[in-house]
Amino acid sequence: MRKFSMFLAFCGIASVVAGPAYGQGVPRQQKAVPAPRPAAQAEATVPAAAAATDEKSAKAIDGFRSSKFGMNEADVRAAITKDFGVKPEAIKSQDNPAELTRSVLLAVPDLLPSGGIAEVSYVFGYKSKTLIQVGTVWSKGTDPAMTPEKLFSNANILRAHFLGEGFKPDTIAVNTPVAGGVLMFRGSDAKDRSVILLLQGTFETKENNQRILTPTGLLLFYVADTKSPDVFKLPPGQF
């Protein structure tokens, strides 16, 4: 199973691709995801149905399927086995030497129906040693048969799903151009736990200066704390 990075260092969301980029076939480390800030000045208009959601019916983001934020690694491994019916040896692990976090990963065929093979990773915090983030990626690096058309289809299916899930209206952004791709969806719950869906690719300028995106990867994150993720940071005054 190949390693990958899904680090969104959002001094601006331009860093999604610029540093470090999601590279097909390049060994990367799974990193915790801070909150995104779109590079574009104006975010896409949120559909009225999503905007009408009140806080009482807002979506609660507590993890992914049976794996819940705050679980330790043993419990998450058991949840993965339950969710996907895999043998324990199918679940791989990797450490992130920069953030001092640990991840477990596995390949999942058709996580979305007919969506191709995805790679799902579960990140455990530096101090807590519990689940702080779940990330999924679709690309040619996870599935050699992946196509730009399938990535578009997966992105649209997920965006439509999340728009109907009842996230806090003032946190929702859709179809927002960013450096290296399009922020298809971003939304948070009442506790500021977030879902982020990013379609990455290359832009080409066509007639009438129209910019066309050719997708190369689709990234989906469930994040417990986008503002202050549980990762190693040097104490002030050390250097």
DANOR-V626281 format. One record per residue. N is the residue number from 0. SS is DSSP state (a for helix, b for strand, c for the rest). PHI is phi in whole degrees, -180 to 180 (999 if undefined). NEAR is the number of other C-alpha atoms within 12 Angstrom. Layout:
# DANOR-V626281
N,SS,PHI,NEAR + N,SS,PHI,NEAR
This chain:
# DANOR-V626281
0,c,999,26 + 1,c,-83,29 + 2,c,-89,32 + 3,c,-152,38 + 4,c,-112,40 + 5,c,-132,49 + 6,c,-87,40 + 7,c,-110,41 + 8,c,-86,27 + 9,c,-87,26 + 10,c,-71,18 + 11,c,-165,21 + 12,c,-69,34 + 13,c,-56,29 + 14,a,-71,28 + 15,a,-54,41 + 16,a,-103,31 + 17,a,-73,23 + 18,c,-169,22 + 19,c,-81,24 + 20,c,-79,32 + 21,c,-81,37 + 22,c,-114,31 + 23,c,-69,26 + 24,c,79,20 + 25,c,-99,17 + 26,c,-60,19 + 27,c,-136,26 + 28,c,-110,33 + 29,c,-67,45 + 30,c,-127,46 + 31,c,-74,42 + 32,c,-108,42 + 33,c,-71,34 + 34,c,-69,33 + 35,c,-83,37 + 36,c,-128,32 + 37,c,-58,35 + 38,c,-75,23 + 39,c,-71,21 + 40,c,-71,12 + 41,c,-121,15 + 42,c,-85,23 + 43,c,-63,21 + 44,c,-66,19 + 45,c,-80,31 + 46,c,-55,22 + 47,a,-58,13 + 48,a,-63,19 + 49,a,-73,31 + 50,a,-68,25 + 51,c,-78,21 + 52,c,-67,24 + 53,c,-97,18 + 54,a,-65,20 + 55,a,-65,14 + 56,a,-103,18 + 57,c,-67,29 + 58,c,-63,31 + 59,c,-105,28 + 60,c,-102,33 + 61,c,-119,28 + 62,b,141,33 + 63,b,-136,32 + 64,c,54,20 + 65,c,-81,22 + 66,b,-88,35 + 67,b,-113,30 + 68,c,-55,34 + 69,c,97,29 + 70,c,-72,29 + 71,b,-84,26 + 72,a,-63,31 + 73,a,-60,21 + 74,a,-69,22 + 75,a,-67,35 + 76,a,-59,35 + 77,a,-64,23 + 78,a,-66,28 + 79,a,-61,35 + 80,a,-59,23 + 81,a,-67,16 + 82,a,-69,18 + 83,a,-116,23 + 84,c,63,17 + 85,c,-99,20 + 86,c,-79,16 + 87,a,-53,20 + 88,a,-71,17 + 89,a,-77,20 + 90,c,-93,29 + 91,b,-97,25 + 92,b,-135,26 + 93,b,-155,27 + 94,b,-110,27 + 95,b,-106,28 + 96,c,-70,17 + 97,c,-81,18 + 98,c,-98,25 + 99,c,57,26 + 100,b,-107,33 + 101,b,-131,36 + 102,b,-130,42 + 103,b,-119,44 + 104,b,-138,39 + 105,b,-156,37 + 106,b,-89,31 + 107,b,-128,30 + 108,b,-69,24 + 109,c,51,20 + 110,c,-56,23 + 111,c,-100,23 + 112,c,-54,15 + 113,c,61,17 + 114,c,-93,31 + 115,c,89,30 + 116,b,-81,31 + 117,b,-112,37 + 118,b,-115,41 + 119,b,-110,43 + 120,b,-128,48 + 121,b,-123,51 + 122,b,-104,52 + 123,b,-109,45 + 124,c,-67,36 + 125,c,-63,26 + 126,c,-90,19 + 127,c,-76,21 + 128,c,60,27 + 129,b,-120,32 + 130,b,-66,42 + 131,b,-119,46 + 132,b,-162,48 + 133,b,-124,48 + 134,b,-126,43 + 135,b,-132,41 + 136,b,-134,47 + 137,b,-118,47 + 138,b,-171,39 + 139,c,-67,28 + 140,c,-69,30 + 141,c,-98,36 + 142,c,-150,29 + 143,c,-58,17 + 144,c,-88,19 + 145,c,-65,29 + 146,c,-127,25 + 147,a,-57,27 + 148,a,-64,21 + 149,a,-69,29 + 150,a,-63,39 + 151,a,-60,31 + 152,a,-62,25 + 153,a,-58,37 + 154,a,-62,37 + 155,a,-68,26 + 156,a,-62,22 + 157,a,-69,31 + 158,a,-60,34 + 159,a,-61,23 + 160,a,-63,21 + 161,a,-67,37 + 162,a,-65,36 + 163,c,-96,26 + 164,c,-91,29 + 165,c,86,34 + 166,c,-75,38 + 167,c,-58,35 + 168,a,-57,32 + 169,a,-77,25 + 170,a,-106,34 + 171,c,-84,43 + 172,b,-132,38 + 173,b,-136,37 + 174,b,52,30 + 175,b,-100,32 + 176,b,-64,32 + 177,b,-136,37 + 178,c,-62,29 + 179,c,84,36 + 180,b,164,39 + 181,b,-134,43 + 182,b,-76,41 + 183,b,-72,40 + 184,b,-159,45 + 185,b,-145,45 + 186,b,-158,44 + 187,b,-130,37 + 188,c,-99,34 + 189,c,-65,24 + 190,c,-100,21 + 191,c,64,28 + 192,c,-82,35 + 193,b,-128,42 + 194,b,-115,48 + 195,b,-130,49 + 196,b,-123,46 + 197,b,-125,48 + 198,b,-98,47 + 199,b,-97,41 + 200,b,173,35 + 201,b,-115,21 + 202,b,-96,21 + 203,b,-130,16 + 204,b,-86,12 + 205,c,-104,10 + 206,a,-60,8 + 207,a,60,8 + 208,a,59,9 + 209,c,-77,10 + 210,b,-96,17 + 211,b,-110,18 + 212,b,-96,25 + 213,b,-104,23 + 214,b,-68,30 + 215,b,-123,37 + 216,b,-164,47 + 217,b,-123,52 + 218,b,-117,48 + 219,b,-129,41 + 220,b,-125,47 + 221,b,-114,43 + 222,b,-125,49 + 223,c,-73,41 + 224,c,-147,33 + 225,c,-81,33 + 226,c,-85,23 + 227,c,-143,18 + 228,c,-65,33 + 229,c,-80,31 + 230,c,-130,32 + 231,c,-69,22 + 232,c,-137,17 + 233,c,-65,11 + 234,c,-63,7 + 235,c,-57,6 + 236,c,86,6 + 237,c,-72,6 + 238,c,-139,5
